[in-house]
Amino acid sequence: MTNPLVSVLILTYNQEDTIARAIESVLAQQGDVSYEIIIGDDASTDNTRRVCQEYVSRYPEIIRLMPAAPNKGLVDNYFDCLDAARGKYIADCAGDDHWCDDFKLCKMTCMLEENPDASVVYSDAILRWPDGREQFTSETGLHPYCDSTTERVEGNDMLVAVLNSSRALPYILSTALYRKEPVKEILRRSPEIVRNRRFGIEDLPVMAALASQGAAFHYAVPTLIYEQQDESVSNSASPVKLVNFYSRSLECTRRLAEYYNISQERLKDSFDSKARYIAGLAFNSGDTTAISLVRETLSCWSLSIPFTARLNIAFFSIAPLRRLLATVKRLLRR
């Protein structure tokens, strides 16, 4: 059997209401590009897997469903799918998002074929909130390389941008089509730098690996509807979850910067910005677990935050003072 040119990874967990839409958006692709769809269902407890199995039975030559396995988490789910991929190029889509350009694979494949020094082609996305509001990522001010004037970003510039991101990565990986080999090469050489459960994320290490191996090209058409969830890993009501997420993100960025020989000084503003953010989260929540985690992170990575923030963290670490403040807050609410 001839290998497809593109492997599309669809990762899902408990998304019975949206997974069909995600799959259909890939099946709608036009143009002469051979592709396969690899679905990684991370032990869903609803009907997600049944929906996926129905699509496998309808499109057995195109769709593969990874074997059922105990909940393995985002990182292992993603890279298990990548290991199973037979294509030269990789694209991905979350089970609650969907593609919105039927010529995404055709256009992006051509761009990579015509530019052998490029490792990735990415695009703008349309952010959609639960209330129906929509916004282009290029309009948020968080993704400067998604503006209409950007055509090409050199690898080293993109690498610094990826590692220096404090609020959002330069582009959303699910908008991209990338060469599989650059990522596999880093995985063979230093697997813990890309596939690391402790990082808790897959996109930042993959984007760093791609930037280290070639230039990035911008396809100036939105290709993804990105659903903004009320509750997600990076947007949670739990201060402990948020502090844990951003602490692991800090560790990931530090490790990647060391591996790719990017000066810590070039990333200092980003590190300090994240440190200030998690310190504020912990203090405002008053959660002792979150505060302890912040203290550990600041100490481990020698991060700097304003004196007042350090004072607040120290204050909350003293149990009698913490109880006193809690009492004052209760009195003020009366």
C-alpha positions as a Python dict, from the first residue, in 0.01 Angstrom:
ca = {
    (1, 'M'): (0, 0, 0),
    (2, 'T'): (132, 343, -94),
    (3, 'N'): (176, 576, 200),
    (4, 'P'): (-42, 888, 203),
    (5, 'L'): (125, 1226, 165),
    (6, 'V'): (-44, 1368, 476),
    (7, 'S'): (-142, 1222, 812),
    (8, 'V'): (-412, 1413, 1000),
    (9, 'L'): (-418, 1350, 1375),
    (10, 'I'): (-750, 1403, 1553),
    (11, 'L'): (-725, 1391, 1931),
    (12, 'T'): (-1042, 1355, 2131),
    (13, 'Y'): (-1182, 1290, 2477),
    (14, 'N'): (-1552, 1293, 2567),
    (15, 'Q'): (-1653, 1496, 2261),
    (16, 'E'): (-1947, 1295, 2129),
    (17, 'D'): (-2127, 1614, 2022),
    (18, 'T'): (-1842, 1759, 1814),
    (19, 'I'): (-1615, 1476, 1697),
    (20, 'A'): (-1822, 1405, 1383),
    (21, 'R'): (-1793, 1771, 1281),
    (22, 'A'): (-1414, 1757, 1322),
    (23, 'I'): (-1387, 1439, 1113),
    (24, 'E'): (-1621, 1571, 843),
    (25, 'S'): (-1417, 1891, 813),
    (26, 'V'): (-1112, 1684, 722),
    (27, 'L'): (-1305, 1455, 487),
    (28, 'A'): (-1425, 1770, 306),
    (29, 'Q'): (-1073, 1845, 183),
    (30, 'Q'): (-1051, 1913, -191),
    (31, 'G'): (-759, 1869, -430),
    (32, 'D'): (-526, 1591, -531),
    (33, 'V'): (-365, 1521, -193),
    (34, 'S'): (-367, 1173, -45),
    (35, 'Y'): (-424, 1167, 328),
    (36, 'E'): (-513, 945, 620),
    (37, 'I'): (-691, 1030, 943),
    (38, 'I'): (-561, 888, 1270),
    (39, 'I'): (-796, 929, 1565),
    (40, 'G'): (-662, 914, 1919),
    (41, 'D'): (-952, 867, 2160),
    (42, 'D'): (-813, 903, 2512),
    (43, 'A'): (-1047, 662, 2694),
    (44, 'S'): (-1367, 861, 2648),
    (45, 'T'): (-1650, 767, 2884),
    (46, 'D'): (-1929, 889, 2654),
    (47, 'N'): (-2019, 782, 2297),
    (48, 'T'): (-1716, 944, 2131),
    (49, 'R'): (-1547, 614, 2050),
    (50, 'R'): (-1866, 468, 1903),
    (51, 'V'): (-1898, 769, 1670),
    (52, 'C'): (-1535, 723, 1565),
    (53, 'Q'): (-1587, 352, 1498),
    (54, 'E'): (-1881, 434, 1271),
    (55, 'Y'): (-1656, 659, 1063),
    (56, 'V'): (-1387, 389, 1047),
    (57, 'S'): (-1645, 144, 910),
    (58, 'R'): (-1752, 398, 646),
    (59, 'Y'): (-1400, 506, 545),
    (60, 'P'): (-1172, 208, 624),
    (61, 'E'): (-914, 312, 364),
    (62, 'I'): (-877, 660, 514),
    (63, 'I'): (-950, 649, 887),
    (64, 'R'): (-769, 457, 1159),
    (65, 'L'): (-875, 457, 1524),
    (66, 'M'): (-597, 399, 1774),
    (67, 'P'): (-649, 95, 2002),
    (68, 'A'): (-845, 156, 2320),
    (69, 'A'): (-615, 219, 2615),
    (70, 'P'): (-635, 352, 2970),
    (71, 'N'): (-636, 730, 2995),
    (72, 'K'): (-286, 828, 2885),
    (73, 'G'): (-308, 1208, 2876),
    (74, 'L'): (-257, 1463, 2601),
    (75, 'V'): (117, 1419, 2549),
    (76, 'D'): (122, 1041, 2504),
    (77, 'N'): (-199, 1045, 2302),
    (78, 'Y'): (-52, 1297, 2057),
    (79, 'F'): (283, 1126, 2010),
    (80, 'D'): (135, 777, 1989),
    (81, 'C'): (-71, 908, 1695),
    (82, 'L'): (239, 1070, 1547),
    (83, 'D'): (429, 742, 1576),
    (84, 'A'): (149, 569, 1384),
    (85, 'A'): (147, 831, 1107),
    (86, 'R'): (261, 714, 762),
    (87, 'G'): (250, 1053, 591),
    (88, 'K'): (538, 1283, 501),
    (89, 'Y'): (344, 1577, 642),
    (90, 'I'): (142, 1611, 962),
    (91, 'A'): (-168, 1815, 1043),
    (92, 'D'): (-386, 1791, 1351),
    (93, 'C'): (-726, 1892, 1479),
    (94, 'A'): (-883, 1869, 1824),
    (95, 'G'): (-1211, 1682, 1850),
    (96, 'D'): (-1399, 1996, 1953),
    (97, 'D'): (-1254, 2218, 1676),
    (98, 'H'): (-1290, 2191, 1299),
    (99, 'W'): (-1124, 2306, 979),
    (100, 'C'): (-1291, 2579, 774),
    (101, 'D'): (-1085, 2578, 452),
    (102, 'D'): (-1153, 2287, 217),
    (103, 'F'): (-825, 2353, 34),
    (104, 'K'): (-604, 2366, 344),
    (105, 'L'): (-410, 2047, 268),
    (106, 'C'): (-383, 2117, -104),
    (107, 'K'): (-250, 2472, -61),
    (108, 'M'): (-21, 2401, 233),
    (109, 'T'): (125, 2089, 75),
    (110, 'C'): (214, 2290, -235),
    (111, 'M'): (385, 2553, -19),
    (112, 'L'): (600, 2294, 156),
    (113, 'E'): (683, 2114, -169),
    (114, 'E'): (789, 2443, -328),
    (115, 'N'): (995, 2553, -27),
    (116, 'P'): (1221, 2268, 88),
    (117, 'D'): (1384, 2494, 350),
    (118, 'A'): (1048, 2533, 527),
    (119, 'S'): (949, 2299, 808),
    (120, 'V'): (595, 2428, 863),
    (121, 'V'): (312, 2627, 706),
    (122, 'Y'): (59, 2782, 944),
    (123, 'S'): (-244, 3009, 917),
    (124, 'D'): (-477, 3238, 1107),
    (125, 'A'): (-767, 3084, 1299),
    (126, 'I'): (-1115, 3199, 1393),
    (127, 'L'): (-1169, 3200, 1768),
    (128, 'R'): (-1528, 3119, 1863),
    (129, 'W'): (-1663, 3178, 2214),
    (130, 'P'): (-1956, 2990, 2371),
    (131, 'D'): (-2180, 3297, 2322),
    (132, 'G'): (-2117, 3286, 1945),
    (133, 'R'): (-1870, 3574, 1923),
    (134, 'E'): (-1590, 3525, 1670),
    (135, 'Q'): (-1249, 3685, 1628),
    (136, 'F'): (-945, 3620, 1410),
    (137, 'T'): (-633, 3528, 1606),
    (138, 'S'): (-452, 3800, 1411),
    (139, 'E'): (-687, 4056, 1569),
    (140, 'T'): (-605, 3962, 1928),
    (141, 'G'): (-256, 4112, 1926),
    (142, 'L'): (-124, 3785, 2070),
    (143, 'H'): (-18, 3625, 1739),
    (144, 'P'): (185, 3888, 1548),
    (145, 'Y'): (307, 3642, 1286),
    (146, 'C'): (-54, 3574, 1181),
    (147, 'D'): (-106, 3921, 1032),
    (148, 'S'): (-165, 3953, 658),
    (149, 'T'): (177, 4110, 591),
    (150, 'T'): (376, 3811, 717),
    (151, 'E'): (478, 3561, 451),
    (152, 'R'): (790, 3393, 589),
    (153, 'V'): (955, 3374, 930),
    (154, 'E'): (1312, 3247, 959),
    (155, 'G'): (1358, 2949, 1186),
    (156, 'N'): (1565, 3118, 1455),
    (157, 'D'): (1322, 3411, 1474),
    (158, 'M'): (1030, 3172, 1513),
    (159, 'L'): (1219, 2967, 1773),
    (160, 'V'): (1277, 3275, 1989),
    (161, 'A'): (913, 3381, 1941),
    (162, 'V'): (788, 3035, 2046),
    (163, 'L'): (1004, 3028, 2358),
    (164, 'N'): (943, 3395, 2440),
    (165, 'S'): (564, 3370, 2432),
    (166, 'S'): (409, 3462, 2764),
    (167, 'R'): (33, 3462, 2688),
    (168, 'A'): (-4, 3276, 2357),
    (169, 'L'): (215, 3092, 2107),
    (170, 'P'): (293, 3262, 1773),
    (171, 'Y'): (37, 3042, 1596),
    (172, 'I'): (-204, 2762, 1680),
    (173, 'L'): (-51, 2426, 1587),
    (174, 'S'): (-386, 2293, 1462),
    (175, 'T'): (-375, 2550, 1180),
    (176, 'A'): (-46, 2409, 1054),
    (177, 'L'): (89, 2149, 818),
    (178, 'Y'): (441, 2041, 908),
    (179, 'R'): (713, 1804, 800),
    (180, 'K'): (718, 1492, 1015),
    (181, 'E'): (1090, 1424, 986),
    (182, 'P'): (1224, 1730, 1177),
    (183, 'V'): (1014, 1637, 1479),
    (184, 'K'): (1104, 1267, 1453),
    (185, 'E'): (1472, 1359, 1432),
    (186, 'I'): (1460, 1548, 1763),
    (187, 'L'): (1254, 1265, 1913),
    (188, 'R'): (1522, 1013, 1815),
    (189, 'R'): (1804, 1231, 1943),
    (190, 'S'): (1648, 1369, 2263),
    (191, 'P'): (1297, 1228, 2319),
    (192, 'E'): (1253, 1396, 2658),
    (193, 'I'): (1278, 1739, 2492),
    (194, 'V'): (969, 1678, 2278),
    (195, 'R'): (769, 1398, 2437),
    (196, 'N'): (768, 1480, 2806),
    (197, 'R'): (465, 1412, 3025),
    (198, 'R'): (593, 1657, 3285),
    (199, 'F'): (554, 1943, 3037),
    (200, 'G'): (186, 1856, 3000),
    (201, 'I'): (177, 2008, 2649),
    (202, 'E'): (261, 1893, 2299),
    (203, 'D'): (239, 2208, 2086),
    (204, 'L'): (526, 2414, 2229),
    (205, 'P'): (789, 2134, 2200),
    (206, 'V'): (672, 2045, 1847),
    (207, 'M'): (679, 2409, 1734),
    (208, 'A'): (1026, 2457, 1882),
    (209, 'A'): (1153, 2144, 1704),
    (210, 'L'): (1013, 2267, 1373),
    (211, 'A'): (1160, 2616, 1416),
    (212, 'S'): (1502, 2467, 1492),
    (213, 'Q'): (1494, 2280, 1160),
    (214, 'G'): (1361, 2534, 910),
    (215, 'A'): (1161, 2842, 821),
    (216, 'A'): (788, 2892, 875),
    (217, 'F'): (552, 3010, 601),
    (218, 'H'): (223, 3190, 659),
    (219, 'Y'): (-82, 3084, 458),
    (220, 'A'): (-301, 3396, 463),
    (221, 'V'): (-640, 3223, 490),
    (222, 'P'): (-801, 3110, 819),
    (223, 'T'): (-815, 2730, 825),
    (224, 'L'): (-947, 2651, 1172),
    (225, 'I'): (-1247, 2726, 1392),
    (226, 'Y'): (-1095, 2720, 1739),
    (227, 'E'): (-1358, 2675, 2009),
    (228, 'Q'): (-1283, 2879, 2321),
    (229, 'Q'): (-1395, 2670, 2616),
    (230, 'D'): (-1519, 2807, 2947),
    (231, 'E'): (-1304, 2546, 3119),
    (232, 'S'): (-978, 2406, 2979),
    (233, 'V'): (-626, 2325, 3095),
    (234, 'S'): (-507, 2681, 3033),
    (235, 'N'): (-839, 2845, 3120),
    (236, 'S'): (-954, 2694, 3446),
    (237, 'A'): (-1147, 2820, 3745),
    (238, 'S'): (-907, 2627, 3968),
    (239, 'P'): (-604, 2836, 4075),
    (240, 'V'): (-410, 2517, 4150),
    (241, 'K'): (-470, 2384, 3797),
    (242, 'L'): (-373, 2718, 3642),
    (243, 'V'): (-59, 2758, 3852),
    (244, 'N'): (37, 2399, 3776),
    (245, 'F'): (-17, 2451, 3402),
    (246, 'Y'): (191, 2768, 3383),
    (247, 'S'): (461, 2628, 3614),
    (248, 'R'): (501, 2329, 3382),
    (249, 'S'): (502, 2566, 3084),
    (250, 'L'): (786, 2758, 3247),
    (251, 'E'): (983, 2439, 3300),
    (252, 'C'): (922, 2335, 2939),
    (253, 'T'): (1041, 2670, 2806),
    (254, 'R'): (1353, 2666, 3024),
    (255, 'R'): (1446, 2314, 2916),
    (256, 'L'): (1390, 2392, 2549),
    (257, 'A'): (1592, 2715, 2570),
    (258, 'E'): (1885, 2523, 2718),
    (259, 'Y'): (1858, 2250, 2455),
    (260, 'Y'): (1845, 2489, 2160),
    (261, 'N'): (2111, 2722, 2305),
    (262, 'I'): (1884, 3024, 2335),
    (263, 'S'): (2022, 3269, 2590),
    (264, 'Q'): (1814, 3292, 2906),
    (265, 'E'): (1857, 3669, 2892),
    (266, 'R'): (1666, 3679, 2562),
    (267, 'L'): (1373, 3514, 2736),
    (268, 'K'): (1392, 3690, 3072),
    (269, 'D'): (1093, 3918, 3013),
    (270, 'S'): (874, 3621, 2922),
    (271, 'F'): (987, 3417, 3222),
    (272, 'D'): (931, 3707, 3461),
    (273, 'S'): (590, 3782, 3307),
    (274, 'K'): (474, 3424, 3363),
    (275, 'A'): (618, 3429, 3714),
    (276, 'R'): (427, 3748, 3800),
    (277, 'Y'): (109, 3598, 3656),
    (278, 'I'): (118, 3277, 3858),
    (279, 'A'): (221, 3469, 4172),
    (280, 'G'): (-84, 3692, 4129),
    (281, 'L'): (-309, 3390, 4071),
    (282, 'A'): (-186, 3221, 4386),
    (283, 'F'): (-212, 3531, 4605),
    (284, 'N'): (-559, 3631, 4485),
    (285, 'S'): (-691, 3279, 4536),
    (286, 'G'): (-546, 3239, 4883),
    (287, 'D'): (-504, 2869, 4803),
    (288, 'T'): (-218, 2729, 5009),
    (289, 'T'): (-140, 2454, 4758),
    (290, 'A'): (-114, 2709, 4476),
    (291, 'I'): (105, 2935, 4691),
    (292, 'S'): (340, 2649, 4779),
    (293, 'L'): (367, 2555, 4412),
    (294, 'V'): (455, 2914, 4318),
    (295, 'R'): (721, 2934, 4590),
    (296, 'E'): (874, 2610, 4463),
    (297, 'T'): (869, 2730, 4101),
    (298, 'L'): (1024, 3069, 4182),
    (299, 'S'): (1297, 2905, 4387),
    (300, 'C'): (1371, 2631, 4133),
    (301, 'W'): (1410, 2867, 3838),
    (302, 'S'): (1543, 3176, 4021),
    (303, 'L'): (1262, 3387, 3876),
    (304, 'S'): (1207, 3749, 3971),
    (305, 'I'): (875, 3908, 4064),
    (306, 'P'): (804, 4248, 4221),
    (307, 'F'): (889, 4289, 4589),
    (308, 'T'): (523, 4338, 4681),
    (309, 'A'): (433, 4008, 4515),
    (310, 'R'): (710, 3828, 4703),
    (311, 'L'): (587, 3988, 5024),
    (312, 'N'): (232, 3872, 4954),
    (313, 'I'): (347, 3515, 4889),
    (314, 'A'): (556, 3518, 5206),
    (315, 'F'): (261, 3662, 5401),
    (316, 'F'): (29, 3386, 5284),
    (317, 'S'): (284, 3121, 5377),
    (318, 'I'): (245, 3210, 5746),
    (319, 'A'): (-63, 3029, 5875),
    (320, 'P'): (-171, 3276, 6150),
    (321, 'L'): (-148, 3571, 5911),
    (322, 'R'): (-337, 3378, 5645),
    (323, 'R'): (-617, 3300, 5891),
    (324, 'L'): (-626, 3663, 6002),
    (325, 'L'): (-668, 3786, 5645),
    (326, 'A'): (-942, 3529, 5581),
    (327, 'T'): (-1128, 3655, 5888),
    (328, 'V'): (-1095, 4017, 5773),
    (329, 'K'): (-1231, 3924, 5429),
    (330, 'R'): (-1534, 3752, 5583),
    (331, 'L'): (-1607, 4056, 5799),
    (332, 'L'): (-1581, 4291, 5502),
    (333, 'R'): (-1831, 4083, 5303),
    (334, 'R'): (-2098, 4120, 5571),
}
